[in-house]
Amino acid sequence: MIFGNNMELIEQARMMNIGRTTENGWNKRAKEKIEQLNEQWIKFGCECLTGPAVEKILQYADAKKADMIVMGSSNRLRGISKIKALGSVTRKFSELANCPVLIVH
């Protein structure tokens, strides 16, 4: 039997493996879609990053000298609240990005 901290280490290792498997799956699907778009003369790229979303994406955009960041909006807000507020991640992007941010719904 395993007790205490050893059990936590096993759980952390298992979760890290799940994360890698998920990341690999998303990368594979993204590459397939990119190939389809490139066949239609649409220049497109995709990168799968792990870590804090805002920090990682902004670092990547700066490194690639991105012309624009396009991101989806959260659909959690309803009614007048939807007009008045952005989600916390969307707001951070719009405040911190060194390029224009296009928010689509």
Backbone as ProteinMPNN parsed JSONL, in Angstrom:
{"seq_chain_A": "MIFGNNMELIEQARMMNIGRTTENGWNKRAKEKIEQLNEQWIKFGCECLTGPAVEKILQYADAKKADMIVMGSSNRLRGISKIKALGSVTRKFSELANCPVLIVH", "coords_chain_A": {"N_chain_A": [[0.828, -1.184, 0.0], [0.33, 2.307, -0.579], [0.994, 5.334, 0.982], [0.315, 8.745, 2.038], [2.561, 11.287, 0.929], [3.628, 9.909, -1.258], [1.422, 8.957, -2.673], [0.36, 11.33, -3.624], [2.394, 12.099, -5.385], [2.211, 10.076, -7.301], [-0.32, 10.642, -8.337], [0.166, 13.209, -9.4], [2.034, 12.577, -11.401], [0.445, 10.981, -13.037], [-1.473, 12.863, -13.9], [0.184, 14.618, -15.314], [0.885, 12.988, -17.453], [-1.628, 12.653, -18.655], [-2.039, 15.279, -19.457], [0.016, 15.583, -21.393], [-0.81, 13.652, -23.269], [-3.291, 14.713, -24.048], [-2.444, 17.18, -25.112], [-0.844, 16.255, -27.252], [-2.827, 15.023, -28.792], [-4.451, 17.233, -29.503], [-2.578, 18.706, -30.968], [-2.175, 16.971, -33.146], [-4.756, 16.944, -34.332], [-4.979, 19.656, -34.978], [-2.877, 19.977, -36.833], [-3.832, 18.39, -38.937], [-6.097, 19.865, -39.754], [-4.837, 22.248, -40.502], [-3.343, 21.39, -42.708], [-5.464, 20.843, -44.461], [-6.488, 23.446, -44.833], [-4.251, 24.723, -45.952], [-4.098, 23.39, -48.383], [-6.112, 24.644, -49.69], [-5.086, 27.072, -50.289], [-5.022, 28.794, -48.144], [-3.212, 30.464, -45.89], [-2.143, 29.337, -42.831], [-1.526, 28.711, -39.399], [-0.724, 26.888, -36.387], [-0.189, 26.524, -32.917], [0.431, 24.654, -30.035], [0.387, 25.458, -26.743], [1.468, 25.154, -23.356], [0.639, 26.152, -20.067], [0.172, 29.23, -18.178], [-2.439, 30.86, -19.765], [-2.717, 33.612, -20.764], [-0.141, 34.733, -20.363], [1.556, 32.91, -21.808], [0.525, 32.996, -24.457], [0.765, 35.715, -25.108], [3.568, 36.006, -24.945], [4.307, 34.311, -27.039], [3.056, 35.607, -29.219], [4.487, 38.025, -29.223], [7.086, 37.056, -29.756], [6.755, 36.043, -32.331], [6.133, 38.318, -33.624], [3.429, 39.056, -34.063], [0.704, 40.221, -36.055], [-1.873, 40.435, -35.23], [-4.044, 39.229, -32.637], [-6.472, 36.803, -32.527], [-9.293, 35.898, -30.811], [-11.728, 33.907, -29.064], [-14.754, 34.851, -27.372], [-15.955, 34.595, -23.998], [-18.937, 32.9, -23.183], [-20.392, 33.281, -20.909], [-21.624, 35.449, -19.693], [-24.733, 37.24, -19.559], [-27.346, 39.217, -21.052], [-27.427, 42.674, -20.102], [-25.045, 42.668, -18.692], [-23.321, 41.371, -20.373], [-22.753, 43.276, -22.266], [-21.441, 45.23, -20.774], [-19.126, 44.08, -19.682], [-16.063, 42.239, -20.084], [-14.729, 38.906, -20.087], [-12.29, 37.8, -17.645], [-9.865, 36.786, -18.756], [-10.039, 37.578, -21.454], [-10.126, 40.342, -21.094], [-7.569, 40.804, -19.987], [-5.949, 40.122, -22.187], [-6.726, 42.143, -24.001], [-5.778, 44.377, -22.692], [-3.005, 43.965, -22.321], [-1.734, 43.101, -24.66], [0.603, 43.621, -27.328], [-0.263, 44.093, -29.825], [-3.134, 44.481, -32.03], [-6.23, 43.1, -30.764], [-8.66, 40.884, -31.728], [-11.845, 40.106, -30.858], [-14.034, 37.509, -31.054], [-17.344, 36.16, -31.277]], "CA_chain_A": [[0.0, 0.0, 0.0], [1.048, 3.575, -0.66], [0.342, 6.343, 1.815], [0.901, 10.08, 2.161], [3.106, 12.043, -0.2], [3.844, 9.046, -2.418], [0.173, 8.916, -3.423], [0.254, 12.612, -4.323], [3.341, 12.061, -6.499], [1.644, 9.201, -8.329], [-1.418, 11.394, -8.959], [0.756, 14.271, -10.217], [2.624, 11.947, -12.586], [-0.668, 10.555, -13.889], [-2.058, 14.062, -14.499], [1.132, 15.127, -16.306], [0.755, 12.122, -18.621], [-2.896, 13.012, -19.294], [-1.807, 16.564, -20.12], [0.813, 15.35, -22.605], [-1.653, 12.929, -24.218], [-4.263, 15.674, -24.564], [-1.71, 18.133, -25.948], [-0.473, 15.561, -28.489], [-4.055, 14.838, -29.564], [-4.831, 18.53, -30.072], [-1.593, 19.031, -32.006], [-2.448, 16.129, -34.316], [-5.971, 17.448, -34.981], [-4.689, 20.981, -35.539], [-2.052, 19.798, -38.035], [-4.7, 17.884, -40.002], [-6.902, 20.998, -40.233], [-3.934, 23.188, -41.174], [-3.058, 20.823, -44.027], [-6.652, 21.056, -45.29], [-6.549, 24.865, -45.184], [-3.138, 25.035, -46.851], [-4.452, 22.865, -49.7], [-7.044, 25.611, -50.279], [-4.33, 28.317, -50.407], [-5.23, 29.642, -46.973], [-2.031, 30.331, -45.035], [-2.641, 29.193, -41.477], [-0.633, 27.981, -38.513], [-1.26, 26.617, -35.056], [0.814, 26.112, -31.936], [-0.179, 24.251, -28.772], [1.239, 25.899, -25.635], [0.961, 24.815, -22.032], [0.992, 27.135, -19.05], [-0.827, 30.292, -18.012], [-2.863, 31.221, -21.123], [-2.401, 34.984, -21.159], [1.318, 34.888, -20.403], [2.148, 32.105, -22.882], [0.101, 33.467, -25.777], [1.371, 37.026, -25.353], [4.986, 35.767, -25.229], [4.377, 33.732, -28.382], [2.7, 36.667, -30.174], [5.624, 38.948, -29.288], [8.211, 36.374, -30.409], [6.428, 35.898, -33.753], [5.767, 39.648, -34.135], [2.071, 38.879, -34.584], [-0.03, 41.409, -36.474], [-3.143, 40.467, -34.518], [-4.474, 38.042, -31.897], [-7.905, 36.572, -32.67], [-9.701, 34.99, -29.741], [-13.157, 33.796, -28.804], [-15.221, 35.431, -26.114], [-16.662, 33.692, -23.1], [-20.381, 33.046, -23.333], [-20.96, 33.121, -19.574], [-22.416, 36.61, -19.299], [-26.007, 37.394, -20.262], [-28.026, 40.504, -20.956], [-26.668, 43.919, -20.025], [-23.702, 42.344, -18.193], [-22.521, 40.985, -21.527], [-22.334, 44.509, -22.921], [-20.597, 46.021, -19.882], [-17.914, 43.445, -19.168], [-15.384, 41.139, -20.764], [-14.181, 37.939, -19.153], [-10.987, 38.219, -17.116], [-8.793, 36.451, -19.694], [-10.204, 38.469, -22.607], [-9.749, 41.696, -20.657], [-6.108, 40.843, -19.867], [-5.393, 40.177, -23.538], [-6.968, 43.455, -24.607], [-4.979, 45.38, -21.983], [-1.568, 43.695, -22.304], [-1.176, 42.725, -25.964], [1.343, 44.641, -28.075], [-0.861, 44.153, -31.153], [-4.594, 44.485, -31.901], [-6.893, 41.864, -30.357], [-10.001, 40.763, -32.28], [-12.63, 39.196, -30.024], [-15.184, 37.017, -31.819], [-18.316, 35.39, -30.498]], "C_chain_A": [[0.872, 1.247, 0.0], [0.269, 4.607, 0.134], [1.018, 7.691, 1.648], [1.374, 10.681, 0.857], [3.336, 11.191, -1.44], [2.6, 8.991, -3.294], [-0.009, 10.206, -4.223], [1.19, 12.643, -5.527], [2.827, 11.198, -7.642], [0.532, 9.939, -9.072], [-0.875, 12.511, -9.853], [1.35, 13.703, -11.502], [1.537, 11.521, -13.563], [-1.278, 11.753, -14.612], [-1.125, 14.662, -15.552], [1.037, 14.31, -17.59], [-0.533, 12.428, -19.378], [-2.731, 14.319, -20.059], [-1.034, 16.406, -21.413], [-0.018, 14.655, -23.678], [-2.665, 13.869, -24.854], [-3.592, 16.658, -25.506], [-1.332, 17.497, -27.281], [-1.687, 15.36, -29.39], [-4.498, 16.125, -30.239], [-3.866, 18.933, -31.178], [-1.868, 18.249, -33.286], [-3.671, 16.643, -35.068], [-5.723, 18.793, -35.651], [-3.882, 20.851, -36.827], [-2.878, 19.282, -39.206], [-5.523, 19.016, -40.602], [-6.043, 22.002, -40.994], [-3.599, 22.687, -42.573], [-4.238, 21.034, -44.968], [-6.741, 22.512, -45.742], [-5.45, 25.242, -46.17], [-3.392, 24.512, -48.266], [-5.38, 23.827, -50.439], [-6.398, 26.995, -50.397], [-4.638, 29.296, -49.282], [-4.034, 29.428, -46.061], [-2.487, 30.373, -43.582], [-1.626, 28.419, -40.663], [-1.267, 27.798, -37.151], [-0.127, 26.131, -34.155], [0.084, 25.772, -30.646], [0.799, 24.585, -27.65], [0.629, 25.446, -24.323], [1.469, 25.839, -21.031], [-0.102, 28.168, -18.916], [-1.166, 30.905, -19.378], [-2.408, 32.611, -21.549], [-0.897, 35.15, -21.343], [1.927, 34.169, -21.607], [1.783, 32.644, -24.262], [0.704, 34.824, -26.092], [2.866, 36.895, -25.65], [5.162, 35.245, -26.655], [4.091, 34.797, -29.442], [3.847, 37.663, -30.325], [6.798, 38.323, -30.043], [7.993, 36.257, -31.92], [6.107, 37.234, -34.419], [4.395, 39.604, -34.803], [1.435, 40.213, -34.947], [-1.321, 41.563, -35.681], [-3.341, 39.156, -33.763], [-5.983, 37.955, -32.073], [-8.292, 35.558, -31.61], [-11.209, 34.98, -29.598], [-13.51, 34.437, -27.479], [-15.896, 34.353, -25.282], [-18.151, 33.945, -23.252], [-21.079, 32.951, -21.983], [-21.886, 34.261, -19.176], [-23.667, 36.716, -20.154], [-26.506, 38.828, -20.125], [-27.086, 41.687, -20.928], [-25.247, 43.676, -19.523], [-22.771, 41.997, -19.34], [-21.978, 42.219, -22.242], [-21.288, 45.233, -22.085], [-19.25, 45.392, -19.576], [-17.372, 42.383, -20.115], [-14.955, 40.141, -19.702], [-12.777, 38.341, -18.742], [-9.844, 37.93, -18.087], [-8.856, 37.377, -20.906], [-9.759, 39.882, -22.262], [-8.229, 41.817, -20.555], [-5.447, 40.916, -21.239], [-5.534, 41.57, -24.121], [-6.123, 44.543, -23.957], [-3.479, 45.202, -22.205], [-0.94, 43.406, -23.665], [-0.488, 43.91, -26.63], [0.847, 44.759, -29.515], [-2.379, 44.19, -30.974], [-5.123, 43.109, -31.511], [-8.309, 41.893, -30.923], [-10.737, 39.711, -31.47], [-13.877, 38.808, -30.809], [-16.076, 36.175, -30.932], [-18.913, 34.325, -31.383]], "O_chain_A": [[1.994, 1.245, 0.506], [-0.946, 4.743, -0.013], [2.152, 7.775, 1.176], [0.703, 10.604, -0.172], [3.249, 11.695, -2.56], [2.704, 8.979, -4.521], [-0.477, 10.176, -5.361], [0.82, 13.16, -6.581], [2.987, 11.546, -8.812], [0.451, 9.869, -10.299], [-1.398, 12.738, -10.944], [1.185, 14.286, -12.573], [1.687, 11.68, -14.774], [-1.568, 11.673, -15.806], [-1.592, 15.163, -16.575], [1.098, 14.864, -18.688], [-0.534, 12.461, -20.608], [-3.225, 14.455, -21.178], [-1.378, 17.021, -22.423], [0.052, 15.014, -24.853], [-2.874, 13.829, -26.067], [-4.115, 16.94, -26.584], [-1.48, 18.125, -28.33], [-1.591, 15.508, -30.608], [-4.878, 16.118, -31.41], [-4.289, 19.448, -32.213], [-1.8, 18.803, -34.383], [-3.642, 16.768, -36.293], [-6.199, 19.041, -36.758], [-4.167, 21.539, -37.807], [-2.655, 19.689, -40.347], [-5.637, 19.12, -41.824], [-6.47, 22.544, -42.014], [-3.574, 23.47, -43.522], [-4.047, 21.366, -46.138], [-7.037, 22.783, -46.905], [-5.69, 25.994, -47.114], [-2.951, 25.122, -49.24], [-5.429, 23.826, -51.669], [-7.102, 27.987, -50.586], [-4.522, 30.508, -49.467], [-3.854, 28.339, -45.516], [-3.137, 31.327, -43.154], [-0.935, 27.553, -41.199], [-2.235, 28.477, -36.809], [0.773, 25.416, -34.595], [-0.788, 26.523, -30.21], [1.91, 24.056, -27.612], [-0.593, 25.364, -24.195], [2.592, 26.33, -21.141], [-1.186, 28.007, -19.477], [-0.281, 31.411, -20.067], [-1.776, 32.761, -22.595], [-0.444, 35.655, -22.37], [2.722, 34.753, -22.343], [2.643, 32.737, -25.138], [1.115, 35.067, -27.227], [3.381, 37.6, -26.517], [6.053, 35.683, -27.383], [4.798, 34.881, -30.446], [4.145, 38.098, -31.437], [7.429, 38.98, -30.871], [8.943, 36.361, -32.696], [5.842, 37.29, -35.62], [4.218, 40.048, -35.938], [1.603, 41.207, -34.241], [-1.808, 42.676, -35.482], [-2.867, 38.105, -34.192], [-6.697, 38.919, -31.801], [-7.694, 34.485, -31.518], [-11.883, 35.94, -29.971], [-12.675, 34.552, -26.581], [-16.348, 33.333, -25.804], [-18.575, 35.087, -23.43], [-22.249, 32.573, -21.925], [-22.827, 34.061, -18.407], [-23.669, 36.332, -21.324], [-26.131, 39.55, -19.2], [-26.078, 41.713, -21.632], [-24.333, 44.412, -19.895], [-21.577, 42.291, -19.292], [-20.863, 42.197, -22.763], [-20.341, 45.795, -22.636], [-18.309, 46.11, -19.238], [-18.118, 41.725, -20.84], [-14.83, 40.501, -18.532], [-12.139, 39.144, -19.423], [-8.94, 38.753, -18.227], [-7.83, 37.903, -21.337], [-9.088, 40.538, -23.058], [-7.658, 42.819, -20.987], [-4.499, 41.676, -21.437], [-4.58, 42.119, -24.672], [-5.786, 45.532, -24.609], [-2.75, 46.192, -22.271], [0.282, 43.465, -23.798], [-0.935, 45.052, -26.514], [1.463, 45.444, -30.332], [-2.867, 43.952, -29.869], [-4.547, 42.084, -31.875], [-9.075, 42.813, -30.637], [-10.307, 38.559, -31.4], [-14.678, 39.664, -31.184], [-15.624, 35.561, -29.966], [-19.761, 33.553, -30.935]]}, "name": "protein", "num_of_chains": 1, "seq": "MIFGNNMELIEQARMMNIGRTTENGWNKRAKEKIEQLNEQWIKFGCECLTGPAVEKILQYADAKKADMIVMGSSNRLRGISKIKALGSVTRKFSELANCPVLIVH"}
